[in-house]
Amino acid sequence: MKVLGICCGRKNGNTEILMKEAFKAIEAKCGAECNFVRLQEAEIRSCVGCESCMINHLKGNWDFRCVHKNGSDHFYFIEQLMREADAIIVSAPAYNLLPPGILIRFMNKLHASGNYRDVVHKEHKIGATFTLGGTDWTNYTLTAANMLTMELVGAYDAVVDKCHFDFVPGVGAIVLEEDMLARIRKLGENVADALMEKANGQTPAYRGEAGLCPDCHSSFLEKRADGWYCPQCLTKATLTWANGELEVSFTPEEQAKNRWSPAGQEVHDNNIRKGHMKAAGGKDIIAAKRKEYAEYKDAVALPELVKE
Ligand SMILES: Cc1cc2nc3c(=O)[nH]c(=O)nc-3n(C[C@H](O)[C@H](O)[C@H](O)COP(=O)(O)O)c2cc1C
């Protein structure tokens, strides 16, 4: 069994130390081989939005990857490690309340992974996520990092644990926080237990703290024109006020339509197709208007850079 950790903090910093603490617990419990990648040192070229991967994949050409070819980008190397892994742990420090840009950049490249997502939708991996911040201004960090984990393992319910730690600012300061180290060892044990259950043909359950959403366990709600939603699952919530408390619940009918379900995926795919068909129908208008906008103003010219 193999476990892959994805880290995007400082070299030998807090997230890497926590990852290694989780690895020790996994190795001790089930003997899985654990390795991690340090995204901060990887060349992950920004998705340029050309959509060549999406267009090719829609035509069934899964061999097409990206205009950034293998050898010019570490994405492919990491993707191979992901394919070989039975479990993936995503970790991130808070940068401006979010995970660092490199993690988002990595997530943006997932369309370039050929059939990876198709493969993991059919055969889920085990997932776990942890994040931390220097203060408690960390609001989106865990939720956004966990979004990537769900993508990498193929399903929201293949994530077996997630946790977050606040007030860990200095490099390596996590070693002073015995409670946090204990919690991350627990995360490692939970991953190991889930791996062993899966090897025995069982479906591992979520072991982390409960959130508002019974599916992804996020504690976020989003107000949309027609009501309140779990923004991660796009499941519509029912809010009721009882005994001075706001109660949040989700009907099985709404849960069945969530973003991750076949029904939810079909709605999404149809929306993409509808959008492209509308654009194709108006392509002459679009071309004329784009020309007008291009001629109106260009972006500020950037200066030449000195290579460091
Ligand atoms: C650019 C940058 C932005 C940061 N933004 C936040 C933030 O919004 N909230 C927070 O609590 N900590 C923030 N931090 C602090 C880091 O989350 C904290 O130092 C963390 O321990 C770094 O983890 P590492 O040692 O694994 O790199 C920021 C740090 C940097 C470098």
PDBQT file of the ligand as one rigid body, heavy atoms in Angstrom, charges set to zero:
ROOT
HETATM    1  C1  LIG A 401       2.272  34.881   2.211  1.00  0.00    +0.000 C 
HETATM    2  C2  LIG A 401       1.783  34.363   3.541  1.00  0.00    +0.000 A 
HETATM    3  C3  LIG A 401       0.469  34.587   3.894  1.00  0.00    +0.000 A 
HETATM    4  C4  LIG A 401      -0.021  34.128   5.113  1.00  0.00    +0.000 A 
HETATM    5  N1  LIG A 401      -1.316  34.338   5.416  1.00  0.00    +0.000 NA
HETATM    6  C5  LIG A 401      -1.824  33.837   6.563  1.00  0.00    +0.000 A 
HETATM    7  C6  LIG A 401      -3.212  33.999   6.867  1.00  0.00    +0.000 A 
HETATM    8  O1  LIG A 401      -3.990  34.553   6.090  1.00  0.00    +0.000 OA
HETATM    9  N2  LIG A 401      -3.659  33.521   8.040  1.00  0.00    +0.000 N 
HETATM   10  C7  LIG A 401      -2.841  32.894   8.930  1.00  0.00    +0.000 A 
HETATM   11  O2  LIG A 401      -3.306  32.485   9.989  1.00  0.00    +0.000 OA
HETATM   12  N3  LIG A 401      -1.523  32.689   8.660  1.00  0.00    +0.000 NA
HETATM   13  C8  LIG A 401      -0.993  33.145   7.509  1.00  0.00    +0.000 A 
HETATM   14  N4  LIG A 401       0.327  32.943   7.196  1.00  0.00    +0.000 N 
HETATM   15  C9  LIG A 401       1.182  32.210   8.164  1.00  0.00    +0.000 C 
HETATM   16  C10 LIG A 401       1.363  30.725   7.826  1.00  0.00    +0.000 C 
HETATM   17  O3  LIG A 401       0.136  30.089   7.620  1.00  0.00    +0.000 OA
HETATM   18  C11 LIG A 401       2.107  30.064   8.982  1.00  0.00    +0.000 C 
HETATM   19  O4  LIG A 401       3.360  30.671   9.156  1.00  0.00    +0.000 OA
HETATM   20  C12 LIG A 401       2.311  28.580   8.811  1.00  0.00    +0.000 C 
HETATM   21  O5  LIG A 401       2.843  28.063  10.005  1.00  0.00    +0.000 OA
HETATM   22  C13 LIG A 401       3.271  28.226   7.676  1.00  0.00    +0.000 C 
HETATM   23  O6  LIG A 401       3.375  26.836   7.573  1.00  0.00    +0.000 OA
HETATM   24  P1  LIG A 401       4.721  26.118   7.070  1.00  0.00    +0.000 P 
HETATM   25  O7  LIG A 401       5.729  26.220   8.178  1.00  0.00    +0.000 OA
HETATM   26  O8  LIG A 401       4.336  24.725   6.791  1.00  0.00    +0.000 OA
HETATM   27  O9  LIG A 401       5.165  26.835   5.840  1.00  0.00    +0.000 OA
HETATM   28  C14 LIG A 401       0.847  33.421   6.002  1.00  0.00    +0.000 A 
HETATM   29  C15 LIG A 401       2.180  33.213   5.640  1.00  0.00    +0.000 A 
HETATM   30  C16 LIG A 401       2.650  33.670   4.428  1.00  0.00    +0.000 A 
HETATM   31  C17 LIG A 401       4.088  33.399   4.036  1.00  0.00    +0.000 C 
ENDROOT
TORSDOF 0
